[in-house]
């Protein structure tokens, strides 16, 4: 159920309803907009029917949410959410945010060199993996906490915000200590224990679509995070597994407008993991921008031939600069900024 308050409703009136919702054994989730406050009521709807909430002072309307993903849906919040990474970076506005950096953090020299170059080209957030989920247990697994320390140090040196993947519930608070944004990878999209743990923080999180997940399943995974109180969720389309084997995955560009139709959460696109080939990153990025994405995740490496992971899909810095110039034209054509 969604309880919509009148514009003139007071904090006291809102708190009285929240108290009653809790007394009924239900979970209130408050969303304060620029004009109205909405309270999502999570729990059995028959309880709400037996104890009507529209009689409370200040309430304008009470509506059922038909979608299974209650807090994520457009029914819960009509206006698109804007996620703040820091005071200067907001995802979900007219400006398309570009996140760039290497697949894996290898050394401080390597990461700082790339960070300086991508920032100069217009990237707002630095990405780099400290914990790497690999198909083979013998492949490079990341530097762990040492990589996180490098990421933090480069962030302080360059002023770039940072995002890195968290894979284990035991590492959530460790990663939160060093990074500005969590990333939940495709393999962990339905790791519900991890999602709930992240949901108990307030830190922004990029939630990637699973290898074979439907859009509904992606939204249900996001619901786990929001249901724990963390509304700072950014959804990510990174390609899904199909019968086509020329590319690493098949980028579902239709997912961008579909998600925006169904959910208020912002959507970013990862063309690097979708393509698996650096030469396809540029055209897929243009398609994603044209479809209305709110951001891009692009892998960049100064020497992809010597990269410890995913070298074939990482752009050279000069190619990233070219990409930024070209997607800017696409963004301008649809009334957006880079």
C-alpha positions in Angstrom: 0.0 0.0 0.0 1.0 3.6 -0.6 -0.1 6.4 1.7 0.1 9.8 0.0 0.0 12.8 2.3 -1.4 16.2 1.4 1.0 19.0 0.6 0.2 20.7 3.9 0.6 17.6 6.0 2.8 18.2 9.1 5.6 16.0 10.4 3.5 15.3 13.5 0.7 13.9 11.3 3.1 11.8 9.3 4.8 10.4 12.5 1.4 9.5 14.0 0.6 7.3 11.0 4.1 5.8 11.0 3.7 4.9 14.6 0.3 3.2 13.9 1.8 1.2 11.0 4.5 -0.1 13.2 1.9 -1.1 15.9 0.1 -3.2 13.3 3.3 -5.1 12.6 3.8 -3.5 9.2 7.0 -1.8 7.9 6.7 1.9 6.9 9.1 3.2 4.2 9.1 7.0 3.9 9.9 8.9 0.7 9.9 12.7 0.9 9.4 14.5 -2.4 9.7 18.2 -3.2 6.0 18.6 -2.7 4.5 15.5 -1.0 5.5 12.8 1.4 4.7 9.2 0.6 4.8 6.3 3.0 5.0 2.8 1.6 3.4 0.2 3.9 5.0 -3.2 3.5 3.2 -6.3 4.8 -0.1 -8.3 4.4 -2.7 -6.1 2.7 -5.6 -7.7 4.6 -4.2 -6.0 7.8 -4.5 -2.6 6.0 -8.0 -3.4 4.9 -9.0 -4.2 8.5 -7.3 -1.1 9.8 -7.8 1.7 7.2 -5.1 4.3 7.0 -7.0 6.9 5.0 -8.8 8.1 8.1 -5.6 9.6 9.6 -5.3 13.4 9.6 -3.2 14.7 6.7 -3.7 11.7 4.4 -4.7 12.5 0.9 -5.0 9.0 -0.6 -4.2 5.3 0.0 -3.5 3.2 -3.0 -2.5 -0.5 -3.5 0.7 -1.3 -5.3 0.0 -4.0 -7.9 3.6 -4.7 -8.9 5.4 -7.3 -6.9 8.3 -4.9 -6.5 6.6 -2.4 -4.2 9.2 0.2 -3.4 11.0 0.1 -6.7 7.9 0.7 -8.8 6.7 3.8 -10.5 3.4 3.3 -8.6 5.3 4.0 -5.4 7.1 7.0 -6.8 6.1 8.7 -10.0 9.1 11.0 -10.2 12.5 9.5 -11.2 14.9 9.2 -8.3 18.2 11.1 -8.3 21.0 9.3 -6.5 23.7 11.5 -4.9 27.2 10.0 -4.8 28.6 13.2 -3.3 27.7 16.9 -3.3 28.8 17.2 -7.0 27.7 14.0 -8.6 24.0 13.1 -9.0 22.8 10.2 -11.1 19.4 10.4 -12.7 19.5 14.0 -13.9 19.9 15.6 -17.3 23.6 15.0 -17.0 24.8 11.5 -18.0 27.5 10.3 -15.6 30.5 8.4 -17.0 32.3 5.9 -14.7 35.6 4.7 -16.0 38.7 2.8 -15.0 40.4 -0.5 -15.2 38.8 -3.9 -14.7 41.2 -4.7 -11.9 43.3 -2.5 -9.6 46.9 -3.7 -10.2 49.2 -1.0 -8.7 48.8 2.5 -7.5 50.9 3.8 -10.4 48.6 2.0 -12.9 45.4 3.2 -11.3 46.5 6.8 -10.8 47.8 7.1 -14.4 44.4 5.9 -15.7 42.4 8.0 -13.2 44.2 11.2 -14.3 43.5 10.5 -18.0 39.8 9.6 -17.6 39.1 12.6 -15.4 40.7 14.9 -18.0 38.4 13.3 -20.7 35.3 13.9 -18.5 34.7 10.9 -16.3 33.1 11.7 -12.9 33.7 8.4 -11.1 36.7 6.0 -11.0 36.0 2.3 -11.2 38.4 -0.5 -10.3 38.0 -4.0 -8.9 39.7 -5.1 -5.7 37.7 -8.3 -5.4 37.3 -10.1 -8.8 34.7 -12.8 -9.4 36.4 -15.0 -12.1 35.1 -18.0 -13.9 38.3 -19.9 -13.1 39.5 -20.2 -9.5 43.1 -20.0 -10.8 42.6 -16.6 -12.4 43.6 -13.3 -10.8 41.2 -12.7 -7.9 42.1 -9.1 -7.1 44.3 -7.4 -4.4 41.6 -7.3 -1.8 42.0 -4.7 1.0 45.3 -3.6 -0.5 43.5 -2.8 -3.7 40.8 -0.8 -1.7 43.6 1.2 -0.1 45.0 2.0 -3.5 41.6 3.1 -4.7 41.1 5.3 -1.8 44.5 6.9 -2.2 44.0 7.6 -5.9 40.6 9.1 -5.1 42.2 11.5 -2.6 44.9 12.4 -5.1 42.6 13.1 -8.1 39.3 14.1 -6.4 37.3 11.4 -8.3 34.6 9.5 -6.5 35.0 5.7 -6.6 33.0 2.5 -7.2 34.1 -1.1 -6.6 32.5 -4.5 -6.4 31.5 -6.1 -3.1 31.1 -9.9 -3.2 30.6 -11.1 0.3 28.5 -10.0 3.3 31.7 -10.1 5.4 33.3 -7.4 3.2 30.4 -4.9 3.1 31.7 -2.7 5.9 35.3 -3.0 4.7 34.4 -1.8 1.2 32.2 0.9 2.6 35.3 2.2 4.5 37.2 2.9 1.2 34.7 3.3 -1.7 31.9 5.8 -2.4 29.7 3.4 -4.3 29.1 -0.3 -4.0 28.8 -2.5 -7.1 26.9 -5.7 -7.0 28.0 -7.8 -10.0 25.9 -9.9 -12.3 26.8 -13.1 -10.5 25.6 -11.7 -7.2 22.4 -10.1 -8.3 20.4 -12.7 -6.4 22.7 -13.1 -3.5 19.9 -12.0 -1.2 22.0 -12.0 2.0 24.4 -9.6 0.4 21.6 -7.4 -0.9 20.1 -7.2 2.6 23.4 -6.4 4.2 24.0 -3.5 1.7 20.4 -2.4 2.3 21.2 -1.7 5.9 23.8 0.9 4.8 22.9 4.2 3.1 25.8 4.0 0.6 24.8 4.2 -3.1 24.9 0.9 -4.9 25.1 -0.1 -8.6 23.1 -3.3 -9.0 24.0 -5.2 -12.2 21.5 -7.4 -14.1 22.3 -11.1 -13.8 23.6 -13.2 -16.7 20.2 -14.6 -17.5 17.9 -12.5 -15.4 14.7 -10.9 -16.5 14.0 -7.3 -15.9 11.4 -8.3 -13.3 14.0 -10.4 -11.5 16.4 -7.4 -11.5 13.7 -5.2 -10.0 12.9 -7.8 -7.3 16.6 -7.9 -6.4 16.6 -4.1 -6.0 13.5 -4.4 -3.8 15.6 -6.4 -1.3 17.9 -3.4 -0.9 15.2 -0.8 -0.7 13.1 -2.9 1.8 16.1 -2.7 4.2 16.0 1.1 4.0 18.6 1.9 1.4 16.9 3.8 -1.5 20.2 4.8 -3.1 20.1 2.1 -5.8 21.2 2.5 -9.4 20.3 -0.3 -11.8 22.8 -1.5 -14.5 22.2 -3.2 -17.8 25.4 -5.1 -18.7 24.2 -7.6 -21.3 22.5 -11.0 -20.9 23.4 -14.4 -22.1 21.8 -15.4 -25.4 22.6 -18.0 -28.2 24.9 -15.4 -29.8 28.5 -16.1 -29.1 30.4 -13.5 -31.1 30.0 -11.0 -28.2 30.6 -11.8 -24.6 26.9 -11.0 -23.9 24.0 -9.4 -25.7 23.4 -5.8 -24.7 19.6 -5.4 -24.1 19.2 -1.7 -24.9 15.5 -2.0 -24.6 16.0 -2.7 -20.9 16.8 1.0 -20.4 13.3 2.5 -21.5 11.5 -0.6 -20.0 13.1 -0.1 -16.6 12.4 3.6 -16.7 8.7 2.7 -17.5 8.4 0.3 -14.6 10.7 1.9 -12.0 11.8 5.3 -10.6 15.4 4.2 -10.2 18.1 5.5 -12.5 19.7 3.2 -15.1 23.3 2.9 -16.2 24.8 0.7 -18.9 28.0 -1.3 -19.0 29.0 -1.7 -22.7 32.4 -3.2 -21.9 31.0 -6.3 -20.3 28.3 -6.6 -22.8 30.6 -6.5 -25.8 33.7 -8.2 -24.5 35.5 -6.5 -27.4 36.9 -3.0 -27.1 35.9 -2.1 -30.7 32.2 -2.5 -29.9 32.2 -0.3 -26.8 31.9 3.0 -28.7 28.8 2.1 -30.8 27.1 0.3 -27.8 27.7 3.4 -25.7 26.1 5.6 -28.3 23.1 3.3 -28.4 22.8 3.3 -24.6 22.9 7.1 -24.5 20.3 7.4 -27.3 18.0 5.0 -25.3 18.0 7.3 -22.3 20.5 5.8 -19.9 21.7 7.9 -16.9 25.3 6.8 -17.0 27.9 4.5 -18.5 30.5 2.2 -17.0 33.5 2.0 -19.3 36.7 -0.1 -18.7 39.9 1.8 -19.5 43.5 0.5 -19.3 46.8 2.1 -20.4 48.1 -1.3 -21.5 45.3 -3.7 -22.1 47.7 -6.4 -23.5 49.2 -6.6 -20.0 46.0 -6.3 -18.0 45.5 -9.0 -15.4 41.8 -9.3 -16.3 39.5 -8.6 -19.3 42.1 -6.9 -21.4 40.2 -7.5 -24.7 37.3 -5.2 -23.6 39.3 -2.3 -22.1 39.8 1.0 -24.1 43.1 2.7 -24.4 42.9 6.2 -22.8 43.0 7.9 -26.2 40.1 5.8 -27.4 38.2 6.7 -24.3 38.7 10.4 -25.1 37.3 9.8 -28.6 34.3 8.0 -27.1 33.5 10.9 -24.7 33.6 13.4 -27.6 31.3 11.2 -29.8 28.7 10.3 -27.1 28.5 14.0 -26.2 27.0 14.7 -29.6 24.4 11.9 -29.1 23.6 13.3 -25.7 23.1 16.8 -27.1 20.8 15.4 -29.8 18.4 14.1 -27.1 18.6 17.1 -24.8 21.1 15.6 -22.3 24.6 16.6 -21.2 27.8 14.6 -20.6 
